[in-house]
Amino acid sequence: MAFLFKSSAERGTVWAGAFARLLPDMPFRTWPDVGDADDIRYLAAWTVTRDLLAGLPNLEVLFSVGAGVDQLDLSQVPPQVTVVRMVEPGLTDGMVQYATFATLALHREMLDYGQAQTDHRWAPRPLLPAGQRRVGVMGLGHLGTAVLAALRPFGFALRGWSRSGGDVEGVEIFAGSNALPAFLSGCDILICLLPLTNDTRGILCRNSFDLLPRGAGIINVGRGGHLVEQDLLDALDSGHLSGAVIDVLNTEPAAADHPFWSHPRILLTPHVASQTRDDSSAEVLIANIRRHQAGQALLGQVDRTRGY
Ligand code: GLV
């Protein structure tokens, strides 16, 4: 029985050290040095190819090294293989920091003040109390609920939406596509933390923007595929939306002439909202392997029929 690692060399060094300390009986192999492929029961990777999977006949678990699994073509992964997304404290911390920063940046109108500074304009604006700002999170998984918990002490009026709903203290919950219009109509700031699936692709589009109150802002920390980029430009340019903080794009890296780079109402960052932290993720992964060996459910286990 062996573990195969296919990710960055730096992460490989940290993870190999953690395996040597915490799971010394599990051989740690680094792709492409697979060794005897029949030994490989566990694989951790960002992407896989059909050929790689075809060469691992005894694979039992495929771990994504990131929070999402949309980059994996699940139709190529044999049905008996358990697929697991990364749920680890480093990723959660990063997302909580970024989403809090972006929410406060929109709430405190930092896009306007940034422009005013560029123009050398001293232009104070009235300060809206947080309780009068409605912040909505789409996606009530591990990250979405952590972001809502972090925003709560500021006093924002919080709401959350997902396919199946949930129960988050201090948050008004909306569940399912029928509830989406009611949810959106009360979001002054909308944060997208959904998984990318066939149901959520393009969900940040003109129809959704039209349902948001005039002057709303959006934050996309999900996937570029959630956003119809031209619809965002149109909604900003018409004044219906007031600003956007965008961390993910359909095509990354962005081309030099991508319109988001220079749009005055968009703060664009290069997919850095959150990253898997090498040390904390190694511990979570090893704990998950132990769970698997004990026949227990895994943290972050993907429901392959749902795609997340
Ligand atoms: C980053 O986007 C991740 O999925 O971890």
Residues whose N, C-alpha, C, O or C-beta is under 5 A from the ligand:
A	BS01	GLV	G66 A67 G68 S274
